[in-house]
Amino acid sequence: LVLGGSCVGVNSCRFVGLINTAVGTISASCKGDISCYKLGYYGTVGDLEDSCNGVYACKSMAGGLFISGSVGNLVNSCNAFLACEKMAFVGKVGNLEDSCNKQGACDSMSDNGRVGNLVNSCNGVDACAVMAFRGTVSDLEDSCNEVDACKFMADGDG
């Protein structure tokens, strides 16, 4: 369900549900160039509220070529240039609340890895970039809010 004020801008919400994909309600989200580009793309995505509102924000959200990724609910998250670019690319990300709101934050966050819930976290420039690359990160609250904080966290077998 797409509510008013959402999916505004070039390619916004382009592949919202694309063939048998579960996507929750989109409210005041996906505003900007290529925002929410491949939103569900064979994976699952929860509700979006005031999220994915920057250039490339949530670009390949839960998509994957061979394995379905998943992303929980997003509230006021991924609202900056490149933030959350390939968020759950064949990986899993929990709920995000007030997180990943600076340039490069959470970029390529969960390539084949798992990230728990983020609350008021990863709000520094490039914070949590490449986090959980094939590794696992538990829930974060009020963490990783400085420049480059938690970058490469759980990279590898972590």
Protein Blocks (a to p, Z undefined) as FASTA:
>chain_A
ZZehiaiaehiaklmnggoiacdddehiaiaehihklmnnopacdddehihiaghiaklm
mgcfkbccdddddehihiaghiaklmmgoiacdddehihiaghiapaklgoiacdddehi
hkaghihihihihiacdddehihkaghihihihiajZZ
